[in-house]
Amino acid sequence: MTGITFGHFVADARKKLNMTQKELAASIMREDGSPISPQYLNDIERDRRSPSSDHLVQQFAKVLELSADYLHYLNGRFPEQERQEQLTEDQFSKRMLAFRKGKEAK
């Protein structure tokens, strides 16, 4: 069974907002302020590449109105054991909330 990927999740969110790849790419800014290319976005959506920085993941979250935490999770920025569970966005958000509450209690 193949779980949801960063690329497919971004593509689905983009389509729900009726955005073209060209429009989304123009809205995702690199650290230097330049937009990513439509080809780079296409490669991300087809899982041929991953965002090269946390900054880009944050940009996708902001523009597509998605959870940055979940996008980081899909981008593989969490331990392999957690990634293998193939959590839904809701399940992941609940775990992150519980984790953060636990850290605040210390």
C-alpha positions as YAML, in Angstrom:
chain: A
units: angstrom
residues:
- id: 1
  name: MET
  ca: [0.00, 0.00, 0.00]
- id: 2
  name: THR
  ca: [1.35, 3.39, -0.97]
- id: 3
  name: GLY
  ca: [0.56, 6.31, 1.31]
- id: 4
  name: ILE
  ca: [0.01, 9.93, 0.45]
- id: 5
  name: THR
  ca: [3.14, 11.76, -0.65]
- id: 6
  name: PHE
  ca: [4.16, 15.39, -0.31]
- id: 7
  name: GLY
  ca: [3.85, 15.86, -4.07]
- id: 8
  name: HIS
  ca: [0.41, 14.32, -4.40]
- id: 9
  name: PHE
  ca: [-0.89, 16.22, -1.36]
- id: 10
  name: VAL
  ca: [0.36, 19.53, -2.80]
- id: 11
  name: ALA
  ca: [-1.09, 18.73, -6.24]
- id: 12
  name: ASP
  ca: [-4.49, 17.89, -4.73]
- id: 13
  name: ALA
  ca: [-4.49, 21.09, -2.66]
- id: 14
  name: ARG
  ca: [-3.50, 23.16, -5.71]
- id: 15
  name: LYS
  ca: [-6.30, 21.65, -7.79]
- id: 16
  name: LYS
  ca: [-8.87, 22.28, -5.02]
- id: 17
  name: LEU
  ca: [-7.88, 25.96, -5.18]
- id: 18
  name: ASN
  ca: [-8.23, 25.91, -8.99]
- id: 19
  name: MET
  ca: [-4.62, 26.98, -9.44]
- id: 20
  name: THR
  ca: [-2.41, 26.02, -12.34]
- id: 21
  name: GLN
  ca: [1.12, 24.78, -11.74]
- id: 22
  name: LYS
  ca: [2.38, 28.02, -13.27]
- id: 23
  name: GLU
  ca: [0.30, 30.11, -10.83]
- id: 24
  name: LEU
  ca: [1.42, 28.12, -7.80]
- id: 25
  name: ALA
  ca: [5.07, 28.15, -8.86]
- id: 26
  name: ALA
  ca: [4.94, 31.96, -9.19]
- id: 27
  name: SER
  ca: [3.61, 32.15, -5.60]
- id: 28
  name: ILE
  ca: [6.27, 29.94, -3.97]
- id: 29
  name: MET
  ca: [9.30, 32.08, -3.19]
- id: 30
  name: ARG
  ca: [12.80, 30.81, -2.55]
- id: 31
  name: GLU
  ca: [14.91, 32.28, 0.22]
- id: 32
  name: ASP
  ca: [16.33, 34.83, -2.24]
- id: 33
  name: GLY
  ca: [12.83, 36.04, -3.17]
- id: 34
  name: SER
  ca: [12.72, 34.43, -6.60]
- id: 35
  name: PRO
  ca: [9.84, 32.09, -7.47]
- id: 36
  name: ILE
  ca: [10.34, 28.40, -8.09]
- id: 37
  name: SER
  ca: [9.99, 27.24, -11.69]
- id: 38
  name: PRO
  ca: [6.89, 25.45, -12.98]
- id: 39
  name: GLN
  ca: [9.16, 22.52, -13.92]
- id: 40
  name: TYR
  ca: [10.49, 22.26, -10.35]
- id: 41
  name: LEU
  ca: [6.90, 22.26, -9.06]
- id: 42
  name: ASN
  ca: [5.96, 19.62, -11.63]
- id: 43
  name: ASP
  ca: [8.86, 17.46, -10.42]
- id: 44
  name: ILE
  ca: [7.70, 17.90, -6.80]
- id: 45
  name: GLU
  ca: [4.09, 17.01, -7.63]
- id: 46
  name: ARG
  ca: [5.26, 13.89, -9.49]
- id: 47
  name: ASP
  ca: [7.53, 12.90, -6.56]
- id: 48
  name: ARG
  ca: [10.69, 13.23, -8.62]
- id: 49
  name: ARG
  ca: [12.03, 15.92, -6.27]
- id: 50
  name: SER
  ca: [11.37, 17.21, -2.77]
- id: 51
  name: PRO
  ca: [11.42, 20.78, -1.51]
- id: 52
  name: SER
  ca: [15.04, 21.65, -0.85]
- id: 53
  name: SER
  ca: [14.46, 23.61, 2.36]
- id: 54
  name: ASP
  ca: [12.14, 24.10, 5.30]
- id: 55
  name: HIS
  ca: [11.51, 27.58, 3.91]
- id: 56
  name: LEU
  ca: [9.94, 26.13, 0.75]
- id: 57
  name: VAL
  ca: [7.77, 23.76, 2.78]
- id: 58
  name: GLN
  ca: [6.56, 26.77, 4.77]
- id: 59
  name: GLN
  ca: [5.81, 28.60, 1.51]
- id: 60
  name: PHE
  ca: [3.69, 25.72, 0.24]
- id: 61
  name: ALA
  ca: [1.79, 25.64, 3.54]
- id: 62
  name: LYS
  ca: [1.14, 29.37, 3.47]
- id: 63
  name: VAL
  ca: [0.06, 29.63, -0.17]
- id: 64
  name: LEU
  ca: [-2.06, 26.46, -0.15]
- id: 65
  name: GLU
  ca: [-3.42, 27.08, 3.38]
- id: 66
  name: LEU
  ca: [-2.15, 23.73, 4.65]
- id: 67
  name: SER
  ca: [-0.60, 22.54, 7.88]
- id: 68
  name: ALA
  ca: [3.14, 23.17, 7.73]
- id: 69
  name: ASP
  ca: [3.66, 20.41, 10.32]
- id: 70
  name: TYR
  ca: [1.89, 17.88, 8.12]
- id: 71
  name: LEU
  ca: [3.81, 18.98, 5.03]
- id: 72
  name: HIS
  ca: [7.09, 18.55, 6.93]
- id: 73
  name: TYR
  ca: [5.89, 15.09, 7.94]
- id: 74
  name: LEU
  ca: [5.10, 14.18, 4.33]
- id: 75
  name: ASN
  ca: [8.46, 15.60, 3.27]
- id: 76
  name: GLY
  ca: [10.19, 13.09, 5.52]
- id: 77
  name: ARG
  ca: [11.39, 15.43, 8.22]
- id: 78
  name: PHE
  ca: [10.23, 13.12, 10.99]
- id: 79
  name: PRO
  ca: [11.60, 9.78, 12.20]
- id: 80
  name: GLU
  ca: [11.11, 6.80, 9.88]
- id: 81
  name: GLN
  ca: [8.91, 4.98, 12.43]
- id: 82
  name: GLU
  ca: [6.36, 7.80, 12.41]
- id: 83
  name: ARG
  ca: [6.46, 8.10, 8.62]
- id: 84
  name: GLN
  ca: [5.80, 4.38, 8.20]
- id: 85
  name: GLU
  ca: [2.50, 4.70, 10.05]
- id: 86
  name: GLN
  ca: [1.07, 6.71, 7.13]
- id: 87
  name: LEU
  ca: [-0.98, 8.96, 9.38]
- id: 88
  name: THR
  ca: [-3.83, 11.05, 8.07]
- id: 89
  name: GLU
  ca: [-3.54, 14.81, 8.42]
- id: 90
  name: ASP
  ca: [-5.98, 14.74, 11.37]
- id: 91
  name: GLN
  ca: [-4.12, 11.92, 13.15]
- id: 92
  name: PHE
  ca: [-0.81, 13.69, 12.67]
- id: 93
  name: SER
  ca: [-2.16, 17.06, 13.88]
- id: 94
  name: LYS
  ca: [-3.51, 15.43, 17.06]
- id: 95
  name: ARG
  ca: [-0.14, 13.79, 17.75]
- id: 96
  name: MET
  ca: [1.74, 17.04, 17.18]
- id: 97
  name: LEU
  ca: [-0.63, 18.87, 19.54]
- id: 98
  name: ALA
  ca: [-0.12, 16.21, 22.21]
- id: 99
  name: PHE
  ca: [3.65, 16.33, 21.69]
- id: 100
  name: ARG
  ca: [3.74, 20.11, 22.05]
- id: 101
  name: LYS
  ca: [1.58, 20.05, 25.15]
- id: 102
  name: GLY
  ca: [3.95, 17.50, 26.65]
- id: 103
  name: LYS
  ca: [6.97, 19.71, 25.92]
- id: 104
  name: GLU
  ca: [5.26, 22.75, 27.46]
- id: 105
  name: ALA
  ca: [4.51, 20.83, 30.67]
- id: 106
  name: LYS
  ca: [8.22, 20.21, 31.30]
...
